[in-house]
Amino acid sequence: QITLKESGPTLVNPTQTLTLVCNFSGFSLSSTGVAVSWIRQPPGKALEWLGLIYWDDDKRYNPSLQSRLTLTMAASGKQVVLTMTNMGPLDTGTYYCAHRRPAVTNQFFDYWGHGTLVTVSS
Amino acid sequence: NFMLTQPHSVSESPGKTITISCTRSSGSIASTYVHWYRLRPDSAPTTVIYDDNQRASEVPDRFSGSVDSSSNSASLTISGLRTEDEADYYCQSYDTNNHVVFGGGTKLTVL
């Protein structure tokens, strides 16, 4: 059974760097074809894709946020870390990590975490 | 990159049928798969339809997905509406660089 869980600070000061961790079970990021993605939802707004990391450490980022984002995987293959620099109030929202169904190109997220709410405020 | 446009909200009575559209701004809607997710308050997002028209497990056959190249749109149709269908629904696809795109979401109200 695949499960994912996000963790990290609930409150971040403006200009600070956010670090969130996605812990997962039921699959390994070292397995061919596997990928994990981060998606967020500001309050009252739409889902926004942030980025994705593949089993081979290849990465894709939302072009509008690429300069602020870094995705890394733990050596265990059971954890993905999201780092977002220069946080501002508009970055407030619920951050989700999700498992991408193994595929050559199709980006489909079949399992999601429950999300973690991050508020950016001084 | 392209955008996916959805109606902001849809409302209908129980037992009726609704369709939520998802229109791709550029490039063919048929060139990449479209997936649909449901978001309820305080719950993890779940899949309703994947790969254009495949129902996720445990999703009743009242839900169906389709793609129409003539309107460059994908659609999610829900028949026999129930109050528990109330949620926000999002379409999602991706581009040739494997960048993911979400629609703006549609709030479904079952009156």
HADDOCK unambig.tbl for C-alpha pairs under 7 A between the chains (distance, minus, plus):
assign (segid A and resid 46 and name CA) (segid B and resid 104 and name CA) 5.19 0.50 0.50
assign (segid A and resid 46 and name CA) (segid B and resid 105 and name CA) 5.93 0.50 0.50
assign (segid A and resid 47 and name CA) (segid B and resid 102 and name CA) 6.44 0.50 0.50
assign (segid A and resid 48 and name CA) (segid B and resid 102 and name CA) 6.57 0.50 0.50
assign (segid A and resid 49 and name CA) (segid B and resid 100 and name CA) 6.23 0.50 0.50
assign (segid A and resid 49 and name CA) (segid B and resid 101 and name CA) 6.76 0.50 0.50
assign (segid A and resid 60 and name CA) (segid B and resid 99 and name CA) 6.52 0.50 0.50
assign (segid A and resid 62 and name CA) (segid B and resid 99 and name CA) 6.74 0.50 0.50
assign (segid A and resid 105 and name CA) (segid B and resid 98 and name CA) 6.74 0.50 0.50
assign (segid A and resid 106 and name CA) (segid B and resid 33 and name CA) 6.85 0.50 0.50
assign (segid A and resid 107 and name CA) (segid B and resid 94 and name CA) 6.47 0.50 0.50
assign (segid A and resid 107 and name CA) (segid B and resid 100 and name CA) 6.97 0.50 0.50
assign (segid A and resid 108 and name CA) (segid B and resid 35 and name CA) 6.92 0.50 0.50
assign (segid A and resid 110 and name CA) (segid B and resid 47 and name CA) 6.53 0.50 0.50
assign (segid A and resid 112 and name CA) (segid B and resid 44 and name CA) 6.16 0.50 0.50
assign (segid A and resid 112 and name CA) (segid B and resid 45 and name CA) 6.28 0.50 0.50
assign (segid A and resid 113 and name CA) (segid B and resid 44 and name CA) 5.95 0.50 0.50
assign (segid A and resid 114 and name CA) (segid B and resid 43 and name CA) 6.13 0.50 0.50
assign (segid A and resid 114 and name CA) (segid B and resid 44 and name CA) 4.27 0.50 0.50
assign (segid A and resid 115 and name CA) (segid B and resid 44 and name CA) 6.88 0.50 0.50
